[in-house]
Amino acid sequence: MNAHPKCGMPVREITEVLADRAASEWIKASLESALLRDPVDALNDALLLASVLDVQLRAKLDLQDG
């Protein structure tokens, strides 16, 4: 398993995520949907979603950037 270059977390194979009983149905459905799309568009949308969710989490936890 490779490590993500920015965070060092393991990069999992598609089949691992889809077979993982601990993975949420939401992430599995999102992954399956993304695989039907242009990979550049899917990645850009995933990064945008992650950024928006990060901002929301930081606001809820009253955290500042940095």
CHARMM internal coordinates of N, CA and C (Angstrom, degrees):
IC EDIT
DIST 1 N 1 CA 1.4545
DIST 1 CA 1 C 1.5293
ANGL 1 N 1 CA 1 C 108.39
DIST 1 C 2 N 1.2957
ANGL 1 CA 1 C 2 N 117.21
DIHE 1 N 1 CA 1 C 2 N 131.67
DIST 2 N 2 CA 1.4665
ANGL 1 C 2 N 2 CA 122.51
DIHE 1 CA 1 C 2 N 2 CA 179.43
DIST 2 CA 2 C 1.5202
ANGL 2 N 2 CA 2 C 110.69
DIHE 1 C 2 N 2 CA 2 C -81.29
DIST 2 C 3 N 1.3324
ANGL 2 CA 2 C 3 N 116.40
DIHE 2 N 2 CA 2 C 3 N 160.93
DIST 3 N 3 CA 1.4576
ANGL 2 C 3 N 3 CA 121.21
DIHE 2 CA 2 C 3 N 3 CA 176.01
DIST 3 CA 3 C 1.5213
ANGL 3 N 3 CA 3 C 109.34
DIHE 2 C 3 N 3 CA 3 C -102.34
DIST 3 C 4 N 1.3169
ANGL 3 CA 3 C 4 N 115.51
DIHE 3 N 3 CA 3 C 4 N 143.59
DIST 4 N 4 CA 1.4608
ANGL 3 C 4 N 4 CA 121.04
DIHE 3 CA 3 C 4 N 4 CA 176.68
DIST 4 CA 4 C 1.5245
ANGL 4 N 4 CA 4 C 107.65
DIHE 3 C 4 N 4 CA 4 C -66.20
DIST 4 C 5 N 1.3482
ANGL 4 CA 4 C 5 N 117.89
DIHE 4 N 4 CA 4 C 5 N 131.55
DIST 5 N 5 CA 1.4656
ANGL 4 C 5 N 5 CA 119.66
DIHE 4 CA 4 C 5 N 5 CA -174.43
DIST 5 CA 5 C 1.5174
ANGL 5 N 5 CA 5 C 114.57
DIHE 4 C 5 N 5 CA 5 C -64.13
DIST 5 C 6 N 1.3378
ANGL 5 CA 5 C 6 N 118.73
DIHE 5 N 5 CA 5 C 6 N -29.24
DIST 6 N 6 CA 1.4681
ANGL 5 C 6 N 6 CA 119.82
DIHE 5 CA 5 C 6 N 6 CA -177.34
DIST 6 CA 6 C 1.5188
ANGL 6 N 6 CA 6 C 113.22
DIHE 5 C 6 N 6 CA 6 C -87.57
DIST 6 C 7 N 1.3293
ANGL 6 CA 6 C 7 N 117.60
DIHE 6 N 6 CA 6 C 7 N -41.71
DIST 7 N 7 CA 1.4631
ANGL 6 C 7 N 7 CA 119.18
DIHE 6 CA 6 C 7 N 7 CA -173.08
DIST 7 CA 7 C 1.5195
ANGL 7 N 7 CA 7 C 113.51
DIHE 6 C 7 N 7 CA 7 C -110.89
DIST 7 C 8 N 1.3487
ANGL 7 CA 7 C 8 N 117.51
DIHE 7 N 7 CA 7 C 8 N -10.17
DIST 8 N 8 CA 1.4475
ANGL 7 C 8 N 8 CA 120.45
DIHE 7 CA 7 C 8 N 8 CA 179.18
DIST 8 CA 8 C 1.5215
ANGL 8 N 8 CA 8 C 114.48
DIHE 7 C 8 N 8 CA 8 C 77.87
DIST 8 C 9 N 1.3375
ANGL 8 CA 8 C 9 N 117.51
DIHE 8 N 8 CA 8 C 9 N -1.18
DIST 9 N 9 CA 1.4615
ANGL 8 C 9 N 9 CA 120.52
DIHE 8 CA 8 C 9 N 9 CA 178.94
DIST 9 CA 9 C 1.5262
ANGL 9 N 9 CA 9 C 109.76
DIHE 8 C 9 N 9 CA 9 C -71.56
DIST 9 C 10 N 1.3293
ANGL 9 CA 9 C 10 N 117.22
DIHE 9 N 9 CA 9 C 10 N 150.40
DIST 10 N 10 CA 1.4664
ANGL 9 C 10 N 10 CA 119.44
DIHE 9 CA 9 C 10 N 10 CA 179.34
DIST 10 CA 10 C 1.5229
ANGL 10 N 10 CA 10 C 111.86
DIHE 9 C 10 N 10 CA 10 C -62.62
DIST 10 C 11 N 1.3190
ANGL 10 CA 10 C 11 N 116.33
DIHE 10 N 10 CA 10 C 11 N 138.74
DIST 11 N 11 CA 1.4541
ANGL 10 C 11 N 11 CA 122.12
DIHE 10 CA 10 C 11 N 11 CA 173.88
DIST 11 CA 11 C 1.5242
ANGL 11 N 11 CA 11 C 106.14
DIHE 10 C 11 N 11 CA 11 C -94.14
DIST 11 C 12 N 1.3148
ANGL 11 CA 11 C 12 N 115.76
DIHE 11 N 11 CA 11 C 12 N 120.56
DIST 12 N 12 CA 1.4519
ANGL 11 C 12 N 12 CA 119.99
DIHE 11 CA 11 C 12 N 12 CA -175.78
DIST 12 CA 12 C 1.5246
ANGL 12 N 12 CA 12 C 110.92
DIHE 11 C 12 N 12 CA 12 C -95.28
DIST 12 C 13 N 1.2999
ANGL 12 CA 12 C 13 N 115.42
DIHE 12 N 12 CA 12 C 13 N 152.21
DIST 13 N 13 CA 1.4464
ANGL 12 C 13 N 13 CA 121.25
DIHE 12 CA 12 C 13 N 13 CA 175.98
DIST 13 CA 13 C 1.5275
ANGL 13 N 13 CA 13 C 109.16
DIHE 12 C 13 N 13 CA 13 C -74.69
DIST 13 C 14 N 1.3197
ANGL 13 CA 13 C 14 N 116.09
DIHE 13 N 13 CA 13 C 14 N 151.97
DIST 14 N 14 CA 1.4572
ANGL 13 C 14 N 14 CA 121.94
DIHE 13 CA 13 C 14 N 14 CA 179.68
DIST 14 CA 14 C 1.5209
ANGL 14 N 14 CA 14 C 110.54
DIHE 13 C 14 N 14 CA 14 C -53.98
DIST 14 C 15 N 1.3170
ANGL 14 CA 14 C 15 N 116.41
DIHE 14 N 14 CA 14 C 15 N -46.99
DIST 15 N 15 CA 1.4678
ANGL 14 C 15 N 15 CA 119.85
DIHE 14 CA 14 C 15 N 15 CA -177.39
DIST 15 CA 15 C 1.5265
ANGL 15 N 15 CA 15 C 111.81
DIHE 14 C 15 N 15 CA 15 C -62.90
DIST 15 C 16 N 1.3341
ANGL 15 CA 15 C 16 N 117.24
DIHE 15 N 15 CA 15 C 16 N -33.89
DIST 16 N 16 CA 1.4662
ANGL 15 C 16 N 16 CA 120.49
DIHE 15 CA 15 C 16 N 16 CA 177.84
DIST 16 CA 16 C 1.5269
ANGL 16 N 16 CA 16 C 110.84
DIHE 15 C 16 N 16 CA 16 C -64.38
DIST 16 C 17 N 1.3267
ANGL 16 CA 16 C 17 N 116.41
DIHE 16 N 16 CA 16 C 17 N -45.29
DIST 17 N 17 CA 1.4609
ANGL 16 C 17 N 17 CA 120.31
DIHE 16 CA 16 C 17 N 17 CA -178.61
DIST 17 CA 17 C 1.5227
ANGL 17 N 17 CA 17 C 110.07
DIHE 16 C 17 N 17 CA 17 C -64.40
DIST 17 C 18 N 1.3313
ANGL 17 CA 17 C 18 N 117.25
DIHE 17 N 17 CA 17 C 18 N -45.92
DIST 18 N 18 CA 1.4551
ANGL 17 C 18 N 18 CA 120.85
DIHE 17 CA 17 C 18 N 18 CA -177.85
DIST 18 CA 18 C 1.5268
ANGL 18 N 18 CA 18 C 112.42
DIHE 17 C 18 N 18 CA 18 C -65.87
DIST 18 C 19 N 1.3291
ANGL 18 CA 18 C 19 N 117.64
DIHE 18 N 18 CA 18 C 19 N -28.49
DIST 19 N 19 CA 1.4611
ANGL 18 C 19 N 19 CA 121.48
DIHE 18 CA 18 C 19 N 19 CA -179.76
DIST 19 CA 19 C 1.5235
ANGL 19 N 19 CA 19 C 113.26
DIHE 18 C 19 N 19 CA 19 C -90.52
DIST 19 C 20 N 1.3167
ANGL 19 CA 19 C 20 N 117.33
DIHE 19 N 19 CA 19 C 20 N -11.32
DIST 20 N 20 CA 1.4631
ANGL 19 C 20 N 20 CA 121.74
DIHE 19 CA 19 C 20 N 20 CA -175.38
DIST 20 CA 20 C 1.5321
ANGL 20 N 20 CA 20 C 110.44
DIHE 19 C 20 N 20 CA 20 C -72.14
DIST 20 C 21 N 1.3212
ANGL 20 CA 20 C 21 N 116.66
DIHE 20 N 20 CA 20 C 21 N 117.46
DIST 21 N 21 CA 1.4652
ANGL 20 C 21 N 21 CA 120.96
DIHE 20 CA 20 C 21 N 21 CA -179.78
DIST 21 CA 21 C 1.5250
ANGL 21 N 21 CA 21 C 111.81
DIHE 20 C 21 N 21 CA 21 C -67.80
DIST 21 C 22 N 1.3342
ANGL 21 CA 21 C 22 N 116.81
DIHE 21 N 21 CA 21 C 22 N -21.02
DIST 22 N 22 CA 1.4594
ANGL 21 C 22 N 22 CA 120.79
DIHE 21 CA 21 C 22 N 22 CA 179.99
DIST 22 CA 22 C 1.5321
ANGL 22 N 22 CA 22 C 112.33
DIHE 21 C 22 N 22 CA 22 C -85.31
DIST 22 C 23 N 1.3213
ANGL 22 CA 22 C 23 N 117.06
DIHE 22 N 22 CA 22 C 23 N -15.84
DIST 23 N 23 CA 1.4735
ANGL 22 C 23 N 23 CA 120.42
DIHE 22 CA 22 C 23 N 23 CA 179.24
DIST 23 CA 23 C 1.5247
ANGL 23 N 23 CA 23 C 108.87
DIHE 22 C 23 N 23 CA 23 C -74.08
DIST 23 C 24 N 1.3124
ANGL 23 CA 23 C 24 N 115.91
DIHE 23 N 23 CA 23 C 24 N 138.48
DIST 24 N 24 CA 1.4664
ANGL 23 C 24 N 24 CA 120.01
DIHE 23 CA 23 C 24 N 24 CA -177.98
DIST 24 CA 24 C 1.5227
ANGL 24 N 24 CA 24 C 111.33
DIHE 23 C 24 N 24 CA 24 C -68.92
DIST 24 C 25 N 1.3163
ANGL 24 CA 24 C 25 N 115.15
DIHE 24 N 24 CA 24 C 25 N 154.15
DIST 25 N 25 CA 1.4632
ANGL 24 C 25 N 25 CA 120.06
DIHE 24 CA 24 C 25 N 25 CA 176.06
DIST 25 CA 25 C 1.5270
ANGL 25 N 25 CA 25 C 109.96
DIHE 24 C 25 N 25 CA 25 C -62.72
DIST 25 C 26 N 1.3256
ANGL 25 CA 25 C 26 N 117.16
DIHE 25 N 25 CA 25 C 26 N -32.08
DIST 26 N 26 CA 1.4588
ANGL 25 C 26 N 26 CA 121.50
DIHE 25 CA 25 C 26 N 26 CA 179.31
DIST 26 CA 26 C 1.5294
ANGL 26 N 26 CA 26 C 110.46
DIHE 25 C 26 N 26 CA 26 C -62.42
DIST 26 C 27 N 1.3248
ANGL 26 CA 26 C 27 N 116.99
DIHE 26 N 26 CA 26 C 27 N -46.19
DIST 27 N 27 CA 1.4697
ANGL 26 C 27 N 27 CA 118.81
DIHE 26 CA 26 C 27 N 27 CA -178.65
DIST 27 CA 27 C 1.5148
ANGL 27 N 27 CA 27 C 110.98
DIHE 26 C 27 N 27 CA 27 C -68.78
DIST 27 C 28 N 1.3308
ANGL 27 CA 27 C 28 N 117.20
DIHE 27 N 27 CA 27 C 28 N -37.33
DIST 28 N 28 CA 1.4644
ANGL 27 C 28 N 28 CA 120.08
DIHE 27 CA 27 C 28 N 28 CA 178.25
DIST 28 CA 28 C 1.5290
ANGL 28 N 28 CA 28 C 110.91
DIHE 27 C 28 N 28 CA 28 C -64.56
DIST 28 C 29 N 1.3161
ANGL 28 CA 28 C 29 N 116.43
DIHE 28 N 28 CA 28 C 29 N -45.03
DIST 29 N 29 CA 1.4694
ANGL 28 C 29 N 29 CA 120.11
DIHE 28 CA 28 C 29 N 29 CA 179.23
DIST 29 CA 29 C 1.5223
ANGL 29 N 29 CA 29 C 110.61
DIHE 28 C 29 N 29 CA 29 C -65.46
DIST 29 C 30 N 1.3225
ANGL 29 CA 29 C 30 N 116.71
DIHE 29 N 29 CA 29 C 30 N -39.50
DIST 30 N 30 CA 1.4656
ANGL 29 C 30 N 30 CA 120.42
DIHE 29 CA 29 C 30 N 30 CA 178.36
DIST 30 CA 30 C 1.5205
ANGL 30 N 30 CA 30 C 111.21
DIHE 29 C 30 N 30 CA 30 C -64.06
DIST 30 C 31 N 1.3249
ANGL 30 CA 30 C 31 N 116.64
DIHE 30 N 30 CA 30 C 31 N -42.25
DIST 31 N 31 CA 1.4564
ANGL 30 C 31 N 31 CA 121.04
DIHE 30 CA 30 C 31 N 31 CA 178.79
DIST 31 CA 31 C 1.5241
ANGL 31 N 31 CA 31 C 110.72
DIHE 30 C 31 N 31 CA 31 C -64.04
DIST 31 C 32 N 1.3198
ANGL 31 CA 31 C 32 N 117.08
DIHE 31 N 31 CA 31 C 32 N -46.48
DIST 32 N 32 CA 1.4647
ANGL 31 C 32 N 32 CA 120.31
DIHE 31 CA 31 C 32 N 32 CA 179.14
DIST 32 CA 32 C 1.5272
ANGL 32 N 32 CA 32 C 111.00
DIHE 31 C 32 N 32 CA 32 C -60.67
DIST 32 C 33 N 1.3147
ANGL 32 CA 32 C 33 N 116.92
DIHE 32 N 32 CA 32 C 33 N -41.15
DIST 33 N 33 CA 1.4635
ANGL 32 C 33 N 33 CA 121.21
DIHE 32 CA 32 C 33 N 33 CA 178.13
DIST 33 CA 33 C 1.5279
ANGL 33 N 33 CA 33 C 110.90
DIHE 32 C 33 N 33 CA 33 C -64.98
DIST 33 C 34 N 1.3232
ANGL 33 CA 33 C 34 N 116.32
DIHE 33 N 33 CA 33 C 34 N -42.95
DIST 34 N 34 CA 1.4677
ANGL 33 C 34 N 34 CA 120.88
DIHE 33 CA 33 C 34 N 34 CA -178.80
DIST 34 CA 34 C 1.5252
ANGL 34 N 34 CA 34 C 111.51
DIHE 33 C 34 N 34 CA 34 C -63.40
DIST 34 C 35 N 1.3174
ANGL 34 CA 34 C 35 N 116.65
DIHE 34 N 34 CA 34 C 35 N -33.87
DIST 35 N 35 CA 1.4601
ANGL 34 C 35 N 35 CA 120.25
DIHE 34 CA 34 C 35 N 35 CA -178.23
DIST 35 CA 35 C 1.5229
ANGL 35 N 35 CA 35 C 112.77
DIHE 34 C 35 N 35 CA 35 C -67.14
DIST 35 C 36 N 1.3153
ANGL 35 CA 35 C 36 N 116.90
DIHE 35 N 35 CA 35 C 36 N -18.18
DIST 36 N 36 CA 1.4635
ANGL 35 C 36 N 36 CA 121.39
DIHE 35 CA 35 C 36 N 36 CA 178.42
DIST 36 CA 36 C 1.5282
ANGL 36 N 36 CA 36 C 112.32
DIHE 35 C 36 N 36 CA 36 C -85.62
DIST 36 C 37 N 1.3182
ANGL 36 CA 36 C 37 N 116.47
DIHE 36 N 36 CA 36 C 37 N -8.34
DIST 37 N 37 CA 1.4596
ANGL 36 C 37 N 37 CA 122.45
DIHE 36 CA 36 C 37 N 37 CA -174.81
DIST 37 CA 37 C 1.5222
ANGL 37 N 37 CA 37 C 111.63
DIHE 36 C 37 N 37 CA 37 C -101.27
DIST 37 C 38 N 1.3089
ANGL 37 CA 37 C 38 N 114.80
DIHE 37 N 37 CA 37 C 38 N 171.12
DIST 38 N 38 CA 1.4621
ANGL 37 C 38 N 38 CA 120.02
DIHE 37 CA 37 C 38 N 38 CA 170.71
DIST 38 CA 38 C 1.5294
ANGL 38 N 38 CA 38 C 106.72
DIHE 37 C 38 N 38 CA 38 C -60.67
DIST 38 C 39 N 1.3351
ANGL 38 CA 38 C 39 N 118.76
DIHE 38 N 38 CA 38 C 39 N 128.92
DIST 39 N 39 CA 1.4607
ANGL 38 C 39 N 39 CA 119.85
DIHE 38 CA 38 C 39 N 39 CA -175.31
DIST 39 CA 39 C 1.5279
ANGL 39 N 39 CA 39 C 114.30
DIHE 38 C 39 N 39 CA 39 C -62.32
DIST 39 C 40 N 1.3186
ANGL 39 CA 39 C 40 N 118.05
DIHE 39 N 39 CA 39 C 40 N -31.97
DIST 40 N 40 CA 1.4683
ANGL 39 C 40 N 40 CA 120.33
DIHE 39 CA 39 C 40 N 40 CA 178.19
DIST 40 CA 40 C 1.5269
ANGL 40 N 40 CA 40 C 109.81
DIHE 39 C 40 N 40 CA 40 C -68.16
DIST 40 C 41 N 1.3231
ANGL 40 CA 40 C 41 N 116.76
DIHE 40 N 40 CA 40 C 41 N -45.64
DIST 41 N 41 CA 1.4625
ANGL 40 C 41 N 41 CA 120.40
DIHE 40 CA 40 C 41 N 41 CA 178.45
DIST 41 CA 41 C 1.5258
ANGL 41 N 41 CA 41 C 111.19
DIHE 40 C 41 N 41 CA 41 C -63.10
DIST 41 C 42 N 1.3352
ANGL 41 CA 41 C 42 N 116.20
DIHE 41 N 41 CA 41 C 42 N -42.63
DIST 42 N 42 CA 1.4645
ANGL 41 C 42 N 42 CA 120.04
DIHE 41 CA 41 C 42 N 42 CA -179.63
DIST 42 CA 42 C 1.5264
ANGL 42 N 42 CA 42 C 111.12
DIHE 41 C 42 N 42 CA 42 C -62.73
DIST 42 C 43 N 1.3248
ANGL 42 CA 42 C 43 N 116.87
DIHE 42 N 42 CA 42 C 43 N -43.60
DIST 43 N 43 CA 1.4570
ANGL 42 C 43 N 43 CA 120.06
DIHE 42 CA 42 C 43 N 43 CA 179.36
DIST 43 CA 43 C 1.5296
ANGL 43 N 43 CA 43 C 111.15
DIHE 42 C 43 N 43 CA 43 C -65.40
DIST 43 C 44 N 1.3152
ANGL 43 CA 43 C 44 N 116.98
DIHE 43 N 43 CA 43 C 44 N -44.64
DIST 44 N 44 CA 1.4715
ANGL 43 C 44 N 44 CA 119.96
DIHE 43 CA 43 C 44 N 44 CA 178.50
DIST 44 CA 44 C 1.5199
ANGL 44 N 44 CA 44 C 111.25
DIHE 43 C 44 N 44 CA 44 C -58.93
DIST 44 C 45 N 1.3326
ANGL 44 CA 44 C 45 N 116.99
DIHE 44 N 44 CA 44 C 45 N -42.24
DIST 45 N 45 CA 1.4636
ANGL 44 C 45 N 45 CA 119.88
DIHE 44 CA 44 C 45 N 45 CA 178.38
DIST 45 CA 45 C 1.5243
ANGL 45 N 45 CA 45 C 111.39
DIHE 44 C 45 N 45 CA 45 C -66.54
DIST 45 C 46 N 1.3324
ANGL 45 CA 45 C 46 N 117.40
DIHE 45 N 45 CA 45 C 46 N -39.59
DIST 46 N 46 CA 1.4626
ANGL 45 C 46 N 46 CA 121.24
DIHE 45 CA 45 C 46 N 46 CA 178.97
DIST 46 CA 46 C 1.5355
ANGL 46 N 46 CA 46 C 110.92
DIHE 45 C 46 N 46 CA 46 C -64.03
DIST 46 C 47 N 1.3207
ANGL 46 CA 46 C 47 N 116.07
DIHE 46 N 46 CA 46 C 47 N -40.52
DIST 47 N 47 CA 1.4666
ANGL 46 C 47 N 47 CA 119.82
DIHE 46 CA 46 C 47 N 47 CA 178.10
DIST 47 CA 47 C 1.5206
ANGL 47 N 47 CA 47 C 111.53
DIHE 46 C 47 N 47 CA 47 C -66.61
DIST 47 C 48 N 1.3218
ANGL 47 CA 47 C 48 N 116.38
DIHE 47 N 47 CA 47 C 48 N -39.12
DIST 48 N 48 CA 1.4680
ANGL 47 C 48 N 48 CA 119.97
DIHE 47 CA 47 C 48 N 48 CA 176.37
DIST 48 CA 48 C 1.5208
ANGL 48 N 48 CA 48 C 110.20
DIHE 47 C 48 N 48 CA 48 C -62.89
DIST 48 C 49 N 1.3290
ANGL 48 CA 48 C 49 N 116.95
DIHE 48 N 48 CA 48 C 49 N -46.27
DIST 49 N 49 CA 1.4657
ANGL 48 C 49 N 49 CA 120.98
DIHE 48 CA 48 C 49 N 49 CA 178.63
DIST 49 CA 49 C 1.5246
ANGL 49 N 49 CA 49 C 110.81
DIHE 48 C 49 N 49 CA 49 C -59.22
DIST 49 C 50 N 1.3255
ANGL 49 CA 49 C 50 N 117.04
DIHE 49 N 49 CA 49 C 50 N -46.17
DIST 50 N 50 CA 1.4676
ANGL 49 C 50 N 50 CA 120.67
DIHE 49 CA 49 C 50 N 50 CA 179.47
DIST 50 CA 50 C 1.5273
ANGL 50 N 50 CA 50 C 111.24
DIHE 49 C 50 N 50 CA 50 C -60.49
DIST 50 C 51 N 1.3234
ANGL 50 CA 50 C 51 N 116.58
DIHE 50 N 50 CA 50 C 51 N -39.68
DIST 51 N 51 CA 1.4595
ANGL 50 C 51 N 51 CA 120.72
DIHE 50 CA 50 C 51 N 51 CA 179.85
DIST 51 CA 51 C 1.5334
ANGL 51 N 51 CA 51 C 111.26
DIHE 50 C 51 N 51 CA 51 C -65.79
DIST 51 C 52 N 1.3195
ANGL 51 CA 51 C 52 N 116.20
DIHE 51 N 51 CA 51 C 52 N -44.15
DIST 52 N 52 CA 1.4644
ANGL 51 C 52 N 52 CA 120.56
DIHE 51 CA 51 C 52 N 52 CA 179.36
DIST 52 CA 52 C 1.5297
ANGL 52 N 52 CA 52 C 110.44
DIHE 51 C 52 N 52 CA 52 C -63.63
DIST 52 C 53 N 1.3402
ANGL 52 CA 52 C 53 N 116.68
DIHE 52 N 52 CA 52 C 53 N -43.49
DIST 53 N 53 CA 1.4607
ANGL 52 C 53 N 53 CA 120.21
DIHE 52 CA 52 C 53 N 53 CA 179.63
DIST 53 CA 53 C 1.5243
ANGL 53 N 53 CA 53 C 111.54
DIHE 52 C 53 N 53 CA 53 C -66.69
DIST 53 C 54 N 1.3330
ANGL 53 CA 53 C 54 N 117.30
DIHE 53 N 53 CA 53 C 54 N -34.36
DIST 54 N 54 CA 1.4595
ANGL 53 C 54 N 54 CA 121.20
DIHE 53 CA 53 C 54 N 54 CA 176.75
DIST 54 CA 54 C 1.5258
ANGL 54 N 54 CA 54 C 110.58
DIHE 53 C 54 N 54 CA 54 C -63.63
DIST 54 C 55 N 1.3248
ANGL 54 CA 54 C 55 N 116.43
DIHE 54 N 54 CA 54 C 55 N -44.53
DIST 55 N 55 CA 1.4724
ANGL 54 C 55 N 55 CA 120.61
DIHE 54 CA 54 C 55 N 55 CA 178.41
DIST 55 CA 55 C 1.5288
ANGL 55 N 55 CA 55 C 110.06
DIHE 54 C 55 N 55 CA 55 C -62.13
DIST 55 C 56 N 1.3367
ANGL 55 CA 55 C 56 N 116.74
DIHE 55 N 55 CA 55 C 56 N -43.19
DIST 56 N 56 CA 1.4624
ANGL 55 C 56 N 56 CA 120.60
DIHE 55 CA 55 C 56 N 56 CA 179.93
DIST 56 CA 56 C 1.5313
ANGL 56 N 56 CA 56 C 111.01
DIHE 55 C 56 N 56 CA 56 C -62.53
DIST 56 C 57 N 1.3260
ANGL 56 CA 56 C 57 N 116.47
DIHE 56 N 56 CA 56 C 57 N -44.39
DIST 57 N 57 CA 1.4609
ANGL 56 C 57 N 57 CA 120.30
DIHE 56 CA 56 C 57 N 57 CA 179.61
DIST 57 CA 57 C 1.5231
ANGL 57 N 57 CA 57 C 110.98
DIHE 56 C 57 N 57 CA 57 C -63.02
DIST 57 C 58 N 1.3298
ANGL 57 CA 57 C 58 N 116.62
DIHE 57 N 57 CA 57 C 58 N -45.90
DIST 58 N 58 CA 1.4636
ANGL 57 C 58 N 58 CA 119.83
DIHE 57 CA 57 C 58 N 58 CA -179.81
DIST 58 CA 58 C 1.5331
ANGL 58 N 58 CA 58 C 111.18
DIHE 57 C 58 N 58 CA 58 C -61.39
DIST 58 C 59 N 1.3255
ANGL 58 CA 58 C 59 N 116.97
DIHE 58 N 58 CA 58 C 59 N -37.71
DIST 59 N 59 CA 1.4635
ANGL 58 C 59 N 59 CA 120.19
DIHE 58 CA 58 C 59 N 59 CA 177.98
DIST 59 CA 59 C 1.5294
ANGL 59 N 59 CA 59 C 110.54
DIHE 58 C 59 N 59 CA 59 C -66.59
DIST 59 C 60 N 1.3213
ANGL 59 CA 59 C 60 N 116.80
DIHE 59 N 59 CA 59 C 60 N -42.53
DIST 60 N 60 CA 1.4698
ANGL 59 C 60 N 60 CA 119.69
DIHE 59 CA 59 C 60 N 60 CA -179.94
DIST 60 CA 60 C 1.5184
ANGL 60 N 60 CA 60 C 112.00
DIHE 59 C 60 N 60 CA 60 C -65.71
DIST 60 C 61 N 1.3205
ANGL 60 CA 60 C 61 N 116.65
DIHE 60 N 60 CA 60 C 61 N -34.75
DIST 61 N 61 CA 1.4525
ANGL 60 C 61 N 61 CA 121.04
DIHE 60 CA 60 C 61 N 61 CA -179.48
DIST 61 CA 61 C 1.5294
ANGL 61 N 61 CA 61 C 112.68
DIHE 60 C 61 N 61 CA 61 C -90.85
DIST 61 C 62 N 1.3163
ANGL 61 CA 61 C 62 N 115.30
DIHE 61 N 61 CA 61 C 62 N 1.38
DIST 62 N 62 CA 1.4547
ANGL 61 C 62 N 62 CA 122.43
DIHE 61 CA 61 C 62 N 62 CA -178.45
DIST 62 CA 62 C 1.5326
ANGL 62 N 62 CA 62 C 111.83
DIHE 61 C 62 N 62 CA 62 C 55.29
DIST 62 C 63 N 1.3264
ANGL 62 CA 62 C 63 N 114.88
DIHE 62 N 62 CA 62 C 63 N 44.97
DIST 63 N 63 CA 1.4632
ANGL 62 C 63 N 63 CA 121.29
DIHE 62 CA 62 C 63 N 63 CA 177.80
DIST 63 CA 63 C 1.5229
ANGL 63 N 63 CA 63 C 109.73
DIHE 62 C 63 N 63 CA 63 C -98.55
DIST 63 C 64 N 1.3000
ANGL 63 CA 63 C 64 N 115.65
DIHE 63 N 63 CA 63 C 64 N 151.18
DIST 64 N 64 CA 1.4528
ANGL 63 C 64 N 64 CA 121.06
DIHE 63 CA 63 C 64 N 64 CA 176.53
DIST 64 CA 64 C 1.5154
ANGL 64 N 64 CA 64 C 109.24
DIHE 63 C 64 N 64 CA 64 C -104.78
DIST 64 C 65 N 1.3191
ANGL 64 CA 64 C 65 N 116.98
DIHE 64 N 64 CA 64 C 65 N 157.42
DIST 65 N 65 CA 1.4627
ANGL 64 C 65 N 65 CA 120.64
DIHE 64 CA 64 C 65 N 65 CA 175.57
DIST 65 CA 65 C 1.5171
ANGL 65 N 65 CA 65 C 109.80
DIHE 64 C 65 N 65 CA 65 C -62.78
DIST 65 C 66 N 1.3178
ANGL 65 CA 65 C 66 N 114.37
DIHE 65 N 65 CA 65 C 66 N 149.24
DIST 66 N 66 CA 1.4440
ANGL 65 C 66 N 66 CA 117.33
DIHE 65 CA 65 C 66 N 66 CA 174.48
DIST 66 CA 66 C 1.4427
ANGL 66 N 66 CA 66 C 115.31
DIHE 65 C 66 N 66 CA 66 C 136.30
END
COOR INIT
IC SEED 1 N 1 CA 1 C
IC BUILD
